[in-house]
Amino acid sequence: MNPVIELLQSHRSIRKFKPEPVAEEMIRSIVAAAQCASTSNFVQAYSIIRVKDPAVRKQIAELAGPQPWVEACPLFLVFCADLNRSELACRMNDREMVQGYTEQFIIATVDVALAAQNTMIAAESLGLGGVYIGGIRNNPQKICDLLRIPDHVYPVFGMCLGYPNDDPQRKPRLPLEAVLKTDRYTDGEDAARIGAYDQVCREYYIKRDGSARDDTWTQQISEMMGKAQRPHMKGFVQGKGFDLK
């Protein structure tokens, strides 16, 4: 196995960090690597906000959960889907940006997700660990107020980074055969595959250090998908100028 694939397959979410700061040169290298991610039509429709202010960090940690690692981690980043810069590019060329289309929203959201994953991989390659913080979408308007995020920009998720002070087990993933399809979408054998996967997950959770429990993948997914998921988000993104036409 080559070292890149080995690194990717060793990913775990890290929530406990050593107090050692991340060097500025390393941060710049990580963000430069993020910028090398693929981007739709060269739009580069994202911005990354590094949050250093302890008071702001504390508020974000509470809004996101609470998730105390947001406050405690050496480096906290907020990843934003950003069409504000595209609007500026239009103004600089005496054109008006046609706004509000769903495709624009998808482009910006995918762009920032790709850049964020490059960020995580680059950080892990340098010995750091991290975790995504989707909880900032619990109250995205307050996040925007705290970080002065303008219209045509919305915070998609945060990311905690630092030197790991924990060594959690890697969560087992779905069987490859359940994910990889050939020529057409098929799901005829998925129930059997996922049933077997449930048992793998149950064994993982029972044996997990520190927070063992009896649980399966389908139990988690059915509980999550069986209730409304942040119903405020549509109104929020529309209020930010993403009309989803």
C-alpha positions, 0 to 999 in steps of 0.5 A: 500500500502506498503512503498516501492511501495508508494515510487516508485509510488511517483517518480518525476524528480527533477531539483531544489535543495537546496544548502545543500550538501549530506553527504559522508556517505549517498553517500556511502550508496546510491552507495552500494545500487546501487551495490545490483542491479541484474547483468547479470552473475555477470559481474557487468559491470558498473562504476559510476563517481562522478563529483565534479570539478565545471569547468567539471560540467559546461562543461557537463551542456552545452554539455547536453543541456544546463541543468543548474541543472547539474552544480547546483546540490549537487551531480552529477553522470555519469553512464558508461557501463564498460567492461574494468574491464572484460578485466582486469579479463581476463588478470589476468587469462591469457586469451584474452577477445573476444570483440565486440559482441552485447550481451556484449553491451546489458549486460553492458547497462542493468547492468548500467541501473539497478544500476542507478535505484537502485541509484535513489530509494535509494536516494529518500528513504533518502529524496533526489530527482533527474533527469536522464541526457540522454543529455550527449549522445549529445556529448559522446566523449567530455564527455569521454575526460573530464572524461578520460573514456577508451575504452570498457567503455561508458557513458550512462547517468548522474544523478543529486541528492540533497534535492528537492527545488521543488515539481512538480506534478507526470506525469501520466503513460500509462494505466496498460492494455497497458503495461501488456500483458498476454500469448502473445503480443497484441495491438488491444485495444491500440489505444483506451487506448492511446487515452484516455491516451492522454486526461489525459496527456493533462489535466496534462499539462494544469494544470501543475504549472509553465510550462503549455502547451497544449500537449499530449503523442502521440504528444510528441512521434511522434515528437521525433520518427519522426526524427533521434535520436543521429545518431552519437551513433553507430559510437561512441560505435563502436569506444569505442570497442563495435563493435555490431557484 
